[in-house]
Amino acid sequence: MSHANSHPNRRAAPRRQPKKSSRVLCVTGKFGFGPNVAVSLLDVSETGIRLVLKEALPSGHEVEVGLEAMGDQRPTRIPGVVIWCVPMTDGNYCLGVRFDKPLKWTVLTALTYW
């Protein structure tokens, strides 16, 4: 058995690649009063998001993610919890966030490629 097959995919929903026009913000704290530390959006699903941040955040830290598709008047804001965070070679951090509630299908389809 190969290493890849020995660890099943534990994701609750498939990740989707964001459109180039999609925008993200990530603020520390559940109520969105902290600074925006997001650099870029890597992928998103109904249950979570993977993104690049300017600073490390510990597992269990509450954040608010703002997602904006082209044509949106304002971002869709959704609270979540940091699941993991790893340093990148460029000085930024790659982060996984689990949303507190599923992302609406209409928002997901507006943000991502199929």
KEKOL-973671 format. One line per field, with one value per atom (N, C-alpha, C): residue in three letters; atom name; x, y, z. Coordinates in nm, 3 decimals. Layout:
BEGIN
aa (ALA | ...) .
at (CA | ...) .
px (X | ...) .
py (Y | ...) .
pz (Z | ...) .
This chain:
BEGIN
aa (MET | MET | MET | SER | SER | SER | HIS | HIS | HIS | ALA | ALA | ALA | ASN | ASN | ASN | SER | SER | SER | HIS | HIS | HIS | PRO | PRO | PRO | ASN | ASN | ASN | ARG | ARG | ARG | ARG | ARG | ARG | ALA | ALA | ALA | ALA | ALA | ALA | PRO | PRO | PRO | ARG | ARG | ARG | ARG | ARG | ARG | GLN | GLN | GLN | PRO | PRO | PRO | LYS | LYS | LYS | LYS | LYS | LYS | SER | SER | SER | SER | SER | SER | ARG | ARG | ARG | VAL | VAL | VAL | LEU | LEU | LEU | CYS | CYS | CYS | VAL | VAL | VAL | THR | THR | THR | GLY | GLY | GLY | LYS | LYS | LYS | PHE | PHE | PHE | GLY | GLY | GLY | PHE | PHE | PHE | GLY | GLY | GLY | PRO | PRO | PRO | ASN | ASN | ASN | VAL | VAL | VAL | ALA | ALA | ALA | VAL | VAL | VAL | SER | SER | SER | LEU | LEU | LEU | LEU | LEU | LEU | ASP | ASP | ASP | VAL | VAL | VAL | SER | SER | SER | GLU | GLU | GLU | THR | THR | THR | GLY | GLY | GLY | ILE | ILE | ILE | ARG | ARG | ARG | LEU | LEU | LEU | VAL | VAL | VAL | LEU | LEU | LEU | LYS | LYS | LYS | GLU | GLU | GLU | ALA | ALA | ALA | LEU | LEU | LEU | PRO | PRO | PRO | SER | SER | SER | GLY | GLY | GLY | HIS | HIS | HIS | GLU | GLU | GLU | VAL | VAL | VAL | GLU | GLU | GLU | VAL | VAL | VAL | GLY | GLY | GLY | LEU | LEU | LEU | GLU | GLU | GLU | ALA | ALA | ALA | MET | MET | MET | GLY | GLY | GLY | ASP | ASP | ASP | GLN | GLN | GLN | ARG | ARG | ARG | PRO | PRO | PRO | THR | THR | THR | ARG | ARG | ARG | ILE | ILE | ILE | PRO | PRO | PRO | GLY | GLY | GLY | VAL | VAL | VAL | VAL | VAL | VAL | ILE | ILE | ILE | TRP | TRP | TRP | CYS | CYS | CYS | VAL | VAL | VAL | PRO | PRO | PRO | MET | MET | MET | THR | THR | THR | ASP | ASP | ASP | GLY | GLY | GLY | ASN | ASN | ASN | TYR | TYR | TYR | CYS | CYS | CYS | LEU | LEU | LEU | GLY | GLY | GLY | VAL | VAL | VAL | ARG | ARG | ARG | PHE | PHE | PHE | ASP | ASP | ASP | LYS | LYS | LYS | PRO | PRO | PRO | LEU | LEU | LEU | LYS | LYS | LYS | TRP | TRP | TRP | THR | THR | THR | VAL | VAL | VAL | LEU | LEU | LEU | THR | THR | THR | ALA | ALA | ALA | LEU | LEU | LEU | THR | THR | THR | TYR | TYR | TYR | TRP | TRP | TRP) .
at (N | CA | C | N | CA | C | N | CA | C | N | CA | C | N | CA | C | N | CA | C | N | CA | C | N | CA | C | N | CA | C | N | CA | C | N | CA | C | N | CA | C | N | CA | C | N | CA | C | N | CA | C | N | CA | C | N | CA | C | N | CA | C | N | CA | C | N | CA | C | N | CA | C | N | CA | C | N | CA | C | N | CA | C | N | CA | C | N | CA | C | N | CA | C | N | CA | C | N | CA | C | N | CA | C | N | CA | C | N | CA | C | N | CA | C | N | CA | C | N | CA | C | N | CA | C | N | CA | C | N | CA | C | N | CA | C | N | CA | C | N | CA | C | N | CA | C | N | CA | C | N | CA | C | N | CA | C | N | CA | C | N | CA | C | N | CA | C | N | CA | C | N | CA | C | N | CA | C | N | CA | C | N | CA | C | N | CA | C | N | CA | C | N | CA | C | N | CA | C | N | CA | C | N | CA | C | N | CA | C | N | CA | C | N | CA | C | N | CA | C | N | CA | C | N | CA | C | N | CA | C | N | CA | C | N | CA | C | N | CA | C | N | CA | C | N | CA | C | N | CA | C | N | CA | C | N | CA | C | N | CA | C | N | CA | C | N | CA | C | N | CA | C | N | CA | C | N | CA | C | N | CA | C | N | CA | C | N | CA | C | N | CA | C | N | CA | C | N | CA | C | N | CA | C | N | CA | C | N | CA | C | N | CA | C | N | CA | C | N | CA | C | N | CA | C | N | CA | C | N | CA | C | N | CA | C | N | CA | C | N | CA | C | N | CA | C | N | CA | C | N | CA | C | N | CA | C | N | CA | C | N | CA | C | N | CA | C | N | CA | C | N | CA | C | N | CA | C | N | CA | C | N | CA | C | N | CA | C | N | CA | C | N | CA | C | N | CA | C) .
px (0.085 | 0.000 | 0.089 | 0.060 | 0.140 | 0.104 | 0.193 | 0.171 | 0.045 | 0.021 | -0.095 | -0.225 | -0.231 | -0.352 | -0.371 | -0.266 | -0.276 | -0.343 | -0.361 | -0.424 | -0.546 | -0.664 | -0.784 | -0.809 | -0.873 | -0.911 | -1.021 | -0.994 | -1.089 | -1.174 | -1.164 | -1.240 | -1.389 | -1.472 | -1.617 | -1.672 | -1.597 | -1.642 | -1.519 | -1.533 | -1.418 | -1.373 | -1.241 | -1.186 | -1.206 | -1.223 | -1.242 | -1.144 | -1.094 | -1.001 | -1.076 | -1.027 | -1.095 | -1.072 | -1.168 | -1.150 | -1.049 | -0.978 | -0.878 | -0.940 | -1.067 | -1.136 | -1.184 | -1.178 | -1.224 | -1.128 | -1.183 | -1.105 | -1.132 | -1.031 | -1.046 | -0.989 | -1.049 | -0.989 | -1.003 | -0.913 | -0.916 | -0.878 | -0.970 | -0.944 | -0.946 | -0.861 | -0.852 | -0.967 | -1.013 | -1.127 | -1.257 | -1.354 | -1.479 | -1.566 | -1.547 | -1.633 | -1.571 | -1.456 | -1.397 | -1.341 | -1.293 | -1.239 | -1.088 | -1.021 | -0.876 | -0.834 | -0.703 | -0.651 | -0.671 | -0.678 | -0.684 | -0.544 | -0.526 | -0.395 | -0.386 | -0.489 | -0.491 | -0.398 | -0.332 | -0.250 | -0.319 | -0.361 | -0.427 | -0.511 | -0.603 | -0.693 | -0.637 | -0.619 | -0.568 | -0.679 | -0.771 | -0.888 | -0.995 | -1.116 | -1.230 | -1.328 | -1.400 | -1.505 | -1.624 | -1.729 | -1.845 | -1.811 | -1.712 | -1.682 | -1.557 | -1.475 | -1.351 | -1.275 | -1.158 | -1.078 | -0.930 | -0.848 | -0.703 | -0.653 | -0.577 | -0.529 | -0.391 | -0.333 | -0.201 | -0.221 | -0.152 | -0.161 | -0.024 | -0.026 | 0.095 | 0.154 | 0.073 | 0.120 | 0.064 | 0.133 | 0.089 | -0.025 | -0.119 | -0.228 | -0.233 | -0.254 | -0.253 | -0.381 | -0.370 | -0.487 | -0.588 | -0.715 | -0.821 | -0.854 | -0.772 | -0.794 | -0.917 | -1.003 | -1.122 | -1.087 | -1.141 | -1.120 | -1.253 | -1.255 | -1.367 | -1.311 | -1.364 | -1.319 | -1.422 | -1.374 | -1.460 | -1.429 | -1.530 | -1.515 | -1.596 | -1.531 | -1.598 | -1.576 | -1.685 | -1.680 | -1.696 | -1.654 | -1.668 | -1.815 | -1.842 | -1.977 | -2.046 | -1.986 | -2.045 | -2.034 | -2.136 | -2.134 | -2.048 | -2.044 | -1.962 | -1.930 | -1.827 | -1.788 | -1.892 | -1.900 | -1.975 | -1.882 | -1.925 | -1.841 | -1.888 | -1.790 | -1.822 | -1.718 | -1.763 | -1.669 | -1.615 | -1.496 | -1.434 | -1.328 | -1.267 | -1.163 | -1.041 | -0.923 | -0.798 | -0.778 | -0.755 | -0.730 | -0.581 | -0.510 | -0.365 | -0.302 | -0.173 | -0.097 | 0.048 | 0.105 | 0.244 | 0.318 | 0.447 | 0.525 | 0.558 | 0.568 | 0.607 | 0.747 | 0.813 | 0.950 | 0.959 | 0.848 | 0.850 | 0.822 | 0.808 | 0.782 | 0.635 | 0.547 | 0.404 | 0.368 | 0.238 | 0.191 | 0.071 | 0.070 | -0.042 | -0.132 | -0.262 | -0.355 | -0.480 | -0.530 | -0.656 | -0.759 | -0.876 | -0.984 | -1.108 | -1.171 | -1.301 | -1.409 | -1.504 | -1.614 | -1.705 | -1.765 | -1.861 | -1.990 | -2.026 | -2.143 | -2.108 | -2.174 | -2.139 | -2.158 | -2.068 | -2.077 | -2.195 | -2.272 | -2.387 | -2.339 | -2.416 | -2.382 | -2.368 | -2.454 | -2.448 | -2.318 | -2.270 | -2.142 | -2.027 | -2.028 | -1.923 | -1.913 | -2.026 | -2.023 | -1.979 | -2.009 | -1.965 | -1.815 | -1.756 | -1.614 | -1.520 | -1.572 | -1.484 | -1.512 | -1.409 | -1.420 | -1.479 | -1.538 | -1.590 | -1.507) .
py (-0.119 | 0.000 | 0.124 | 0.219 | 0.341 | 0.435 | 0.528 | 0.626 | 0.708 | 0.746 | 0.828 | 0.756 | 0.627 | 0.551 | 0.517 | 0.529 | 0.492 | 0.600 | 0.719 | 0.830 | 0.876 | 0.838 | 0.877 | 1.027 | 1.079 | 1.220 | 1.243 | 1.328 | 1.353 | 1.476 | 1.537 | 1.658 | 1.625 | 1.713 | 1.693 | 1.736 | 1.819 | 1.867 | 1.887 | 1.869 | 1.885 | 2.031 | 2.048 | 2.182 | 2.226 | 2.356 | 2.412 | 2.528 | 2.540 | 2.646 | 2.778 | 2.885 | 3.014 | 3.077 | 3.155 | 3.236 | 3.345 | 3.391 | 3.496 | 3.625 | 3.647 | 3.768 | 3.760 | 3.642 | 3.625 | 3.694 | 3.757 | 3.828 | 3.768 | 3.776 | 3.722 | 3.821 | 3.823 | 3.892 | 3.798 | 3.811 | 3.729 | 3.819 | 3.834 | 3.917 | 3.829 | 3.863 | 3.785 | 3.819 | 3.721 | 3.741 | 3.715 | 3.665 | 3.623 | 3.739 | 3.857 | 3.968 | 4.064 | 4.028 | 4.103 | 4.239 | 4.257 | 4.388 | 4.396 | 4.285 | 4.284 | 4.326 | 4.332 | 4.370 | 4.258 | 4.295 | 4.197 | 4.141 | 4.011 | 3.947 | 3.856 | 3.855 | 3.769 | 3.821 | 3.728 | 3.758 | 3.707 | 3.580 | 3.522 | 3.401 | 3.368 | 3.254 | 3.139 | 3.021 | 2.906 | 2.814 | 2.779 | 2.701 | 2.714 | 2.675 | 2.690 | 2.575 | 2.538 | 2.438 | 2.488 | 2.409 | 2.447 | 2.454 | 2.377 | 2.365 | 2.435 | 2.487 | 2.551 | 2.617 | 2.666 | 2.743 | 2.724 | 2.732 | 2.732 | 2.862 | 2.937 | 3.067 | 3.098 | 3.203 | 3.250 | 3.377 | 3.380 | 3.495 | 3.559 | 3.684 | 3.758 | 3.714 | 3.653 | 3.613 | 3.478 | 3.412 | 3.281 | 3.298 | 3.206 | 3.202 | 3.061 | 3.048 | 2.915 | 2.836 | 2.705 | 2.619 | 2.656 | 2.659 | 2.694 | 2.842 | 2.925 | 3.070 | 3.102 | 3.189 | 3.229 | 3.340 | 3.328 | 3.428 | 3.455 | 3.563 | 3.590 | 3.605 | 3.526 | 3.527 | 3.604 | 3.691 | 3.763 | 3.717 | 3.675 | 3.626 | 3.714 | 3.755 | 3.846 | 3.800 | 3.771 | 3.737 | 3.864 | 3.858 | 3.974 | 4.015 | 4.143 | 4.195 | 4.205 | 4.145 | 4.156 | 4.300 | 4.346 | 4.480 | 4.484 | 4.371 | 4.360 | 4.212 | 4.183 | 4.043 | 3.966 | 3.837 | 3.746 | 3.712 | 3.741 | 3.717 | 3.590 | 3.506 | 3.380 | 3.351 | 3.325 | 3.294 | 3.152 | 3.132 | 3.000 | 2.984 | 2.866 | 2.832 | 2.780 | 2.827 | 2.780 | 2.633 | 2.548 | 2.407 | 2.377 | 2.440 | 2.422 | 2.545 | 2.562 | 2.675 | 2.631 | 2.651 | 2.613 | 2.730 | 2.748 | 2.855 | 2.821 | 2.926 | 2.912 | 2.969 | 2.936 | 2.983 | 3.133 | 3.197 | 3.340 | 3.427 | 3.365 | 3.442 | 3.452 | 3.408 | 3.405 | 3.271 | 3.249 | 3.127 | 3.071 | 2.941 | 2.872 | 2.824 | 2.846 | 2.827 | 2.754 | 2.663 | 2.596 | 2.639 | 2.680 | 2.726 | 2.641 | 2.595 | 2.528 | 2.630 | 2.646 | 2.740 | 2.690 | 2.783 | 2.748 | 2.692 | 2.736 | 2.683 | 2.674 | 2.586 | 2.569 | 2.698 | 2.716 | 2.828 | 2.804 | 2.907 | 2.893 | 2.854 | 2.765 | 2.714 | 2.826 | 2.926 | 3.036 | 3.115 | 3.130 | 3.200 | 3.115 | 2.986 | 2.895 | 2.892 | 2.884 | 2.878 | 3.011 | 3.122 | 3.252 | 3.272 | 3.209 | 3.226 | 3.131 | 3.015 | 2.908 | 2.860 | 2.790 | 2.721 | 2.583 | 2.528 | 2.392 | 2.305) .
pz (0.000 | 0.000 | 0.000 | -0.086 | -0.092 | 0.022 | 0.048 | 0.155 | 0.129 | 0.002 | -0.031 | 0.000 | -0.017 | 0.009 | 0.156 | 0.237 | 0.377 | 0.462 | 0.409 | 0.481 | 0.401 | 0.441 | 0.365 | 0.372 | 0.269 | 0.265 | 0.369 | 0.468 | 0.576 | 0.551 | 0.436 | 0.409 | 0.394 | 0.446 | 0.438 | 0.302 | 0.228 | 0.097 | 0.008 | -0.124 | -0.214 | -0.223 | -0.232 | -0.251 | -0.395 | -0.413 | -0.546 | -0.566 | -0.688 | -0.723 | -0.739 | -0.676 | -0.689 | -0.826 | -0.870 | -0.991 | -0.959 | -1.060 | -1.040 | -0.987 | -1.015 | -0.971 | -0.826 | -0.764 | -0.625 | -0.529 | -0.428 | -0.327 | -0.190 | -0.103 | 0.034 | 0.134 | 0.251 | 0.366 | 0.484 | 0.578 | 0.699 | 0.815 | 0.907 | 1.024 | 1.149 | 1.243 | 1.365 | 1.457 | 1.528 | 1.616 | 1.543 | 1.613 | 1.551 | 1.504 | 1.557 | 1.522 | 1.422 | 1.366 | 1.257 | 1.290 | 1.412 | 1.449 | 1.432 | 1.405 | 1.390 | 1.251 | 1.228 | 1.097 | 0.994 | 0.866 | 0.759 | 0.738 | 0.761 | 0.748 | 0.625 | 0.540 | 0.422 | 0.313 | 0.246 | 0.129 | 0.004 | 0.006 | -0.111 | -0.073 | -0.161 | -0.148 | -0.231 | -0.170 | -0.243 | -0.291 | -0.204 | -0.243 | -0.136 | -0.173 | -0.083 | -0.106 | -0.002 | -0.011 | 0.070 | 0.076 | 0.156 | 0.305 | 0.347 | 0.490 | 0.537 | 0.444 | 0.487 | 0.374 | 0.411 | 0.317 | 0.347 | 0.242 | 0.258 | 0.197 | 0.277 | 0.231 | 0.284 | 0.229 | 0.269 | 0.353 | 0.469 | 0.559 | 0.581 | 0.628 | 0.661 | 0.794 | 0.881 | 1.014 | 1.052 | 1.144 | 1.192 | 1.291 | 1.286 | 1.384 | 1.441 | 1.572 | 1.634 | 1.604 | 1.609 | 1.596 | 1.703 | 1.666 | 1.759 | 1.762 | 1.697 | 1.695 | 1.609 | 1.657 | 1.582 | 1.484 | 1.362 | 1.257 | 1.189 | 1.114 | 1.026 | 0.886 | 0.793 | 0.655 | 0.573 | 0.486 | 0.394 | 0.253 | 0.181 | 0.044 | -0.050 | -0.159 | -0.253 | -0.395 | -0.464 | -0.606 | -0.688 | -0.816 | -0.903 | -0.908 | -0.892 | -0.897 | -0.762 | -0.658 | -0.524 | -0.474 | -0.404 | -0.346 | -0.220 | -0.148 | -0.026 | -0.004 | 0.074 | 0.096 | 0.178 | 0.151 | 0.237 | 0.353 | 0.474 | 0.592 | 0.662 | 0.697 | 0.763 | 0.871 | 0.994 | 1.102 | 1.087 | 1.140 | 1.136 | 1.242 | 1.243 | 1.340 | 1.265 | 1.304 | 1.245 | 1.284 | 1.184 | 1.206 | 1.203 | 1.111 | 1.100 | 1.039 | 1.062 | 1.008 | 0.992 | 0.873 | 0.849 | 0.782 | 0.817 | 0.754 | 0.609 | 0.528 | 0.388 | 0.371 | 0.262 | 0.241 | 0.216 | 0.175 | 0.146 | 0.269 | 0.387 | 0.508 | 0.545 | 0.456 | 0.486 | 0.549 | 0.571 | 0.635 | 0.559 | 0.540 | 0.479 | 0.592 | 0.577 | 0.687 | 0.639 | 0.722 | 0.696 | 0.799 | 0.754 | 0.842 | 0.817 | 0.923 | 0.912 | 0.945 | 0.855 | 0.877 | 0.988 | 1.063 | 1.167 | 1.110 | 0.989 | 0.920 | 0.772 | 0.697 | 0.555 | 0.474 | 0.379 | 0.286 | 0.192 | 0.166 | 0.075 | -0.064 | -0.126 | -0.259 | -0.361 | -0.355 | -0.451 | -0.438 | -0.316 | -0.293 | -0.346 | -0.315 | -0.360 | -0.512 | -0.581 | -0.727 | -0.789 | -0.726 | -0.777 | -0.759 | -0.658 | -0.626 | -0.702 | -0.746 | -0.791 | -0.933 | -0.988 | -1.117 | -1.093 | -1.196 | -1.187 | -1.270) .
